[in-house]
Amino acid sequence: MREAAVISQPNPLQRIPGVAMVLVLLIALFSAIAPGFLSVANLSNVLVQSTILTMLALPMTLIIMTEGLDLSMGAVLTLTSLCVAIVSLATKSMLLGLGAGLLVGAAFGIANGWLVAILGIPPFVATLGTLGMAQGLSLIVSDGQSVVGIPHSVRDIYSATLLGVPVPIVMALVTYAAFHGLLYHTRFGTYIFALGGNREALRYAGLSPNRLLIAVYAIGGAMAGIAGLLMTARMNSGHPTAGLGLEFDAIAAVAVGGTSFERGNGWLLGTVLGVIAVGVLRNGLNLISLPSSVQVASVGVLVIVALFLDGLRSRA
């Protein structure tokens, strides 16, 4: 009689990422202590407010998968938001404003990629330098003042709906679909995994890792340009400090979502869950009237807790 094979079943805990557990805990916590947290209006507000961060965190995922980092993304977002505001105000055209934001964002992305790939400057140092450049340019072009009076075609984007769904959420969904297709269903996506895991294989295949790396950073810059349009519409103006610090939230969302900082391991859906977790945390803390300084510290705690839970899950 043939002996039955014994197949060990995986622990159900191993199938649940740390970010999902943290998100459930946050929702349960704020449901209990924050009045109105579970209202449809508030949950919709969380999703809408998370759209800008989504547009930064998705390209940040690709950059981190290449064992890189982009500290300039928040400052570049600020600069592109100002470009959108200034150009749309001068031309009365949303598309020209968006085009200006895209060009400026892509230029900074290419510069970051060139500094990292061609000059060999560590990503932390290179993007820290471009962060300062973007901040300085933001103050120069705005003279340190908000740019107001932007046309309705820009202002209405943030409050408009498409088939009952807020346009920012639609834009975030389209962005996720595009990045999902790019990373998991194209050769370029395979190359991104190789950039973080095995660059020598790319060279043996006759490909240029430097060009691919520049392209990844350029995508990040261009996405900051698109997010700049939403930021301008959200604030009804361009402001010289609007996006500062958002790079920290983007990196936190990627880390919480399970993307590794080495060997090209990344998970886009985990990044989205990380973005929502950050959004829920900030929204809940706002509802209980905690200051912004506490919110920043809480995002750091969120990263530590999520990574700790992932460690427990891996050892289970």
PAKE-588280 format. One line per field, with one value per residue (C-alpha): residue in three letters; x, y, z. Coordinates in pm, 1 decimal, always signed. Last residue first. Layout:
<nodes>
residuo <- (ALA:...)
u <- (X:...)
v <- (Y:...)
w <- (Z:...)
</nodes>
This chain:
<nodes>
residuo <- (ALA:ARG:SER:ARG:LEU:GLY:ASP:LEU:PHE:LEU:ALA:VAL:ILE:VAL:LEU:VAL:GLY:VAL:SER:ALA:VAL:GLN:VAL:SER:SER:PRO:LEU:SER:ILE:LEU:ASN:LEU:GLY:ASN:ARG:LEU:VAL:GLY:VAL:ALA:ILE:VAL:GLY:LEU:VAL:THR:GLY:LEU:LEU:TRP:GLY:ASN:GLY:ARG:GLU:PHE:SER:THR:GLY:GLY:VAL:ALA:VAL:ALA:ALA:ILE:ALA:ASP:PHE:GLU:LEU:GLY:LEU:GLY:ALA:THR:PRO:HIS:GLY:SER:ASN:MET:ARG:ALA:THR:MET:LEU:LEU:GLY:ALA:ILE:GLY:ALA:MET:ALA:GLY:GLY:ILE:ALA:TYR:VAL:ALA:ILE:LEU:LEU:ARG:ASN:PRO:SER:LEU:GLY:ALA:TYR:ARG:LEU:ALA:GLU:ARG:ASN:GLY:GLY:LEU:ALA:PHE:ILE:TYR:THR:GLY:PHE:ARG:THR:HIS:TYR:LEU:LEU:GLY:HIS:PHE:ALA:ALA:TYR:THR:VAL:LEU:ALA:MET:VAL:ILE:PRO:VAL:PRO:VAL:GLY:LEU:LEU:THR:ALA:SER:TYR:ILE:ASP:ARG:VAL:SER:HIS:PRO:ILE:GLY:VAL:VAL:SER:GLN:GLY:ASP:SER:VAL:ILE:LEU:SER:LEU:GLY:GLN:ALA:MET:GLY:LEU:THR:GLY:LEU:THR:ALA:VAL:PHE:PRO:PRO:ILE:GLY:LEU:ILE:ALA:VAL:LEU:TRP:GLY:ASN:ALA:ILE:GLY:PHE:ALA:ALA:GLY:VAL:LEU:LEU:GLY:ALA:GLY:LEU:GLY:LEU:LEU:MET:SER:LYS:THR:ALA:LEU:SER:VAL:ILE:ALA:VAL:CYS:LEU:SER:THR:LEU:THR:LEU:VAL:ALA:GLY:MET:SER:LEU:ASP:LEU:GLY:GLU:THR:MET:ILE:ILE:LEU:THR:MET:PRO:LEU:ALA:LEU:MET:THR:LEU:ILE:THR:SER:GLN:VAL:LEU:VAL:ASN:SER:LEU:ASN:ALA:VAL:SER:LEU:PHE:GLY:PRO:ALA:ILE:ALA:SER:PHE:LEU:ALA:ILE:LEU:LEU:VAL:LEU:VAL:MET:ALA:VAL:GLY:PRO:ILE:ARG:GLN:LEU:PRO:ASN:PRO:GLN:SER:ILE:VAL:ALA:ALA:GLU:ARG:MET)
u <- (+584.0:+928.6:+815.1:+497.2:+690.9:+921.4:+624.8:+475.9:+798.9:+802.1:+446.7:+524.6:+840.9:+673.1:+371.6:+601.1:+756.2:+409.1:+326.2:+621.7:+489.4:+139.2:+268.6:+426.6:+99.1:-87.4:-348.8:-710.0:-886.9:-1015.4:-673.1:-514.5:-768.2:-699.4:-322.5:-343.0:-601.2:-388.6:-70.8:-255.9:-405.9:-58.8:+72.9:-214.7:-120.3:+244.0:+138.7:-48.5:+273.7:+491.2:+869.0:+1178.7:+1471.4:+1760.6:+1765.8:+1539.6:+1260.2:+902.6:+663.4:+388.4:+522.5:+845.1:+662.1:+421.4:+710.4:+904.5:+597.3:+531.1:+891.9:+875.4:+567.6:+784.8:+764.1:+470.2:+308.3:+613.8:+629.0:+249.1:+51.5:-316.7:-660.9:-495.3:-645.1:-622.3:-255.3:-182.8:-369.6:-164.2:+154.9:+68.7:+105.9:+445.8:+556.0:+465.3:+707.1:+985.6:+930.4:+918.3:+1249.3:+1400.3:+1308.0:+1431.9:+1768.6:+1802.9:+1722.6:+1983.3:+2245.7:+2159.7:+2242.5:+2123.7:+2332.8:+2190.3:+2520.1:+2482.1:+2129.0:+2246.1:+2516.4:+2248.2:+2109.9:+1861.6:+1785.3:+1827.7:+1694.9:+1352.3:+1343.3:+1446.6:+1148.9:+924.5:+1079.2:+1001.2:+633.4:+355.0:+441.0:+602.0:+440.6:+96.3:+88.7:+222.3:-52.8:-326.9:-204.6:-204.4:-554.0:-674.8:-506.1:-661.2:-1005.5:-954.3:-859.2:-1170.1:-1411.5:-1638.2:-2003.7:-1970.3:-1669.3:-1658.3:-1511.4:-1378.8:-1005.2:-1030.1:-1241.4:-949.8:-755.4:-1029.5:-1153.4:-846.5:-574.7:-622.4:-349.6:+24.8:+134.7:+433.6:+805.1:+897.0:+703.1:+966.2:+1254.5:+1108.2:+1026.3:+1370.1:+1532.9:+1323.9:+1396.5:+1771.5:+1771.1:+1589.6:+1832.2:+2117.1:+1934.1:+1859.8:+2229.2:+2332.3:+2071.0:+2108.7:+2485.7:+2677.5:+2794.1:+2835.8:+2647.9:+2381.5:+2317.6:+2374.7:+2212.5:+1909.1:+1858.8:+1894.9:+1647.5:+1398.4:+1453.9:+1387.0:+1080.8:+931.8:+997.0:+853.6:+550.5:+470.0:+491.4:+265.9:+14.3:+2.0:-34.1:-318.0:-493.3:-501.7:-578.5:-238.3:-84.4:-275.5:-222.5:+150.2:+190.0:-28.3:+112.9:+466.9:+394.5:+265.4:+576.2:+797.9:+612.5:+615.3:+990.2:+1029.6:+830.6:+1021.9:+1369.5:+1449.5:+1447.9:+1596.9:+1777.6:+1822.1:+1654.4:+1342.3:+1356.8:+1308.8:+1020.6:+844.8:+904.3:+715.2:+409.9:+459.9:+440.9:+112.9:-31.5:+63.3:-142.3:-437.4:-441.5:-654.5:-926.0:-921.2:-934.7:-1213.9:-1420.6:-1377.1:-1487.9:-1798.0:-1901.0:-1884.5:-1647.0:-1438.8:-1740.8:-1627.6:-1264.5:-1198.0:-1359.4:-1357.6:-1008.5:-876.2:-1057.3:-943.7:-586.6:-583.5:-715.3:-451.4:-174.3:-277.2:-285.0:+55.3:+209.3:+120.5:-128.8:-42.1:+211.6:-56.2:-246.5:+46.1:+132.4:+11.1:+272.1:+210.0:+234.3:+238.4:+26.0:+220.4:+140.4:+0.0)
v <- (+3206.2:+3361.6:+3550.1:+3666.7:+3797.1:+3993.4:+4132.0:+4240.8:+4424.8:+4588.1:+4714.3:+4839.0:+5024.5:+5191.1:+5297.5:+5443.9:+5667.4:+5771.5:+5852.1:+6091.6:+6288.1:+6290.9:+6412.0:+6712.5:+6773.6:+6837.2:+6593.5:+6700.4:+6364.7:+6386.5:+6492.9:+6184.7:+5967.5:+6134.4:+6102.7:+5733.8:+5652.0:+5822.7:+5643.2:+5310.9:+5396.2:+5466.2:+5141.6:+4948.5:+5109.2:+5009.5:+4652.6:+4645.8:+4754.8:+4480.7:+4504.0:+4286.7:+4417.9:+4279.8:+4550.9:+4808.8:+4552.9:+4646.1:+4526.7:+4786.8:+4951.1:+5031.1:+5171.7:+5373.0:+5508.6:+5611.0:+5798.9:+5956.8:+6077.1:+6209.5:+6404.7:+6615.5:+6930.0:+6917.8:+7257.9:+7460.8:+7717.8:+7728.4:+7706.3:+7776.4:+7618.0:+7391.8:+7070.9:+7187.6:+7279.8:+6947.7:+6756.6:+6922.7:+6862.7:+6492.1:+6488.3:+6656.3:+6428.9:+6142.9:+6285.6:+6292.7:+5931.1:+5821.6:+6003.2:+5812.2:+5482.1:+5599.9:+5702.4:+5352.3:+5192.1:+5406.7:+5314.2:+4943.2:+4939.8:+4621.4:+4370.2:+4064.0:+4016.4:+4372.9:+4303.5:+3984.6:+4186.3:+4408.6:+4122.1:+4193.7:+4565.3:+4642.8:+4294.3:+4368.4:+4689.6:+4495.4:+4264.3:+4571.0:+4699.5:+4365.3:+4429.4:+4260.0:+4284.7:+4626.3:+4821.3:+4663.4:+4727.5:+5080.2:+5159.7:+5004.0:+5196.7:+5524.4:+5458.5:+5394.7:+5711.9:+5920.7:+5777.1:+5856.2:+6215.4:+6237.0:+6157.4:+5863.5:+5936.8:+5846.0:+6079.3:+6334.3:+6684.4:+6827.6:+6795.2:+6874.1:+7187.6:+7411.0:+7341.8:+7418.0:+7689.4:+7901.5:+7978.3:+8303.6:+8244.2:+8179.2:+8167.8:+8380.8:+8309.4:+8495.6:+8220.7:+8140.3:+8192.9:+8011.1:+7706.3:+7722.7:+7701.1:+7404.2:+7225.4:+7283.2:+7166.2:+6845.9:+6806.9:+6783.7:+6537.8:+6339.8:+6293.2:+6223.6:+5956.3:+5808.4:+5753.5:+5942.8:+5713.5:+5993.6:+5807.1:+5611.6:+5821.1:+6172.1:+6083.9:+5930.6:+6236.6:+6468.8:+6258.2:+6284.0:+6659.0:+6700.7:+6472.2:+6693.1:+7014.5:+6874.2:+6720.3:+7040.8:+7245.8:+7001.3:+7012.8:+7393.0:+7370.4:+7122.6:+7337.4:+7635.3:+7991.2:+8084.5:+8292.1:+8129.7:+7782.5:+7854.1:+7990.1:+7728.9:+7428.5:+7554.9:+7605.9:+7249.2:+7131.6:+7303.2:+7156.5:+6808.4:+6849.5:+6929.4:+6618.6:+6395.6:+6516.6:+6234.1:+5978.5:+5642.6:+5361.7:+4987.2:+4941.6:+4828.4:+5157.9:+5346.6:+5124.2:+5168.8:+5545.1:+5538.7:+5399.4:+5613.7:+5950.5:+5902.1:+5725.5:+6022.5:+6248.7:+6008.7:+5968.7:+6278.9:+6133.9:+5799.7:+5955.1:+6193.5:+5899.5:+5741.7:+6069.7:+6112.2:+5749.1:+5782.0:+5541.0:+5814.6:+6011.4:+6032.6:+5921.0:+5686.3:+5353.3:+5369.0:+5515.6:+5201.5:+4948.5:+5126.1:+5143.4:+4774.6:+4669.3:+4882.4:+4739.6:+4383.7:+4466.5:+4639.6:+4335.2:+4110.9:+3828.0:+3501.3:+3398.1:+3417.6:+3138.0:+2904.5:+2707.4:+2346.6:+2074.9:+1800.1:+1441.5:+1194.7:+887.9:+563.1:+336.1:+0.0)
w <- (+1199.4:+1134.2:+825.2:+996.6:+1297.2:+1066.1:+875.5:+1207.7:+1294.4:+948.9:+1003.9:+1356.1:+1247.8:+949.2:+1157.9:+1424.7:+1159.3:+1042.0:+1404.9:+1432.3:+1135.7:+1285.2:+1621.7:+1450.7:+1265.4:+1591.4:+1731.3:+1690.5:+1734.0:+1377.3:+1252.2:+1410.2:+1230.4:+897.5:+934.6:+1024.2:+757.3:+490.6:+601.9:+594.8:+254.8:+115.8:+262.9:+105.6:-226.5:-171.5:-94.1:-425.3:-596.7:-448.5:-488.2:-452.8:-656.4:-451.3:-183.6:-23.8:-4.2:-89.4:+181.6:+180.0:+496.7:+311.9:+8.9:+225.5:+435.8:+123.6:-2.6:+339.2:+355.4:-1.8:+106.4:+335.3:+125.4:-113.3:-62.8:+41.9:-240.4:-284.1:-607.3:-570.5:-530.0:-272.2:-414.4:-777.2:-737.6:-566.1:-836.8:-1111.1:-914.9:-898.5:-1276.9:-1251.8:-966.3:-1200.4:-1455.9:-1197.3:-1097.2:-1460.5:-1517.5:-1223.6:-1389.4:-1730.4:-1583.2:-1435.7:-1771.4:-1943.7:-1684.4:-1693.6:-2066.7:-2234.9:-2430.2:-2255.6:-2070.3:-1940.8:-1817.2:-1643.9:-1470.3:-1322.2:-1113.5:-836.1:-820.6:-1188.8:-1270.2:-1122.2:-1325.9:-1638.6:-1596.4:-1580.3:-1902.8:-2063.6:-1998.4:-1801.6:-1433.0:-1393.0:-1676.9:-1643.1:-1269.5:-1324.2:-1576.6:-1361.8:-1056.8:-1249.5:-1385.0:-1030.8:-903.5:-1183.4:-1106.6:-738.6:-827.0:-1053.4:-770.5:-865.5:-947.3:-1314.4:-1327.2:-1047.2:-1011.9:-684.0:-749.2:-1119.1:-1065.9:-970.7:-1291.6:-1545.0:-1308.2:-1380.7:-1121.3:-930.7:-674.3:-681.0:-315.3:-223.6:-171.7:-488.8:-668.6:-932.5:-689.1:-388.2:-598.7:-761.1:-418.5:-311.7:-639.6:-603.2:-241.1:-335.8:-627.3:-375.8:-150.2:-464.5:-538.4:-177.7:-107.9:-456.4:-412.3:-683.5:-964.3:-1217.6:-1490.7:-1300.6:-989.8:-1124.6:-1457.2:-1286.2:-1068.7:-1367.7:-1566.0:-1280.8:-1252.2:-1623.5:-1600.5:-1328.6:-1521.8:-1842.8:-1671.6:-1482.7:-1801.1:-1983.9:-1698.0:-1724.0:-2101.4:-2054.8:-1793.6:-2027.3:-1914.0:-2066.2:-1785.0:-1497.2:-1643.7:-1673.0:-1318.6:-1142.8:-1328.7:-1274.1:-902.6:-875.3:-1064.4:-807.5:-508.9:-662.8:-721.0:-349.4:-252.6:-496.7:-402.3:-158.8:-438.5:-341.9:-520.4:-479.6:-821.4:-635.3:-445.3:-772.6:-881.8:-548.1:-561.2:-892.2:-706.1:-394.1:-568.9:-754.6:-450.3:-230.5:-453.5:-439.0:-60.9:-3.0:-225.0:-43.7:+302.8:+192.5:+70.7:+413.5:+573.5:+358.2:+399.9:+778.2:+951.4:+1116.5:+1235.2:+1596.3:+1641.8:+1937.4:+1847.3:+1468.8:+1499.9:+1665.8:+1443.5:+1126.1:+1256.5:+1353.3:+1011.5:+838.6:+1058.3:+972.4:+602.5:+623.0:+790.8:+499.7:+558.2:+383.1:+647.3:+916.8:+742.7:+828.6:+517.5:+501.7:+522.4:+272.2:+397.5:+114.2:+168.3:+180.3:-106.8:+0.0)
</nodes>
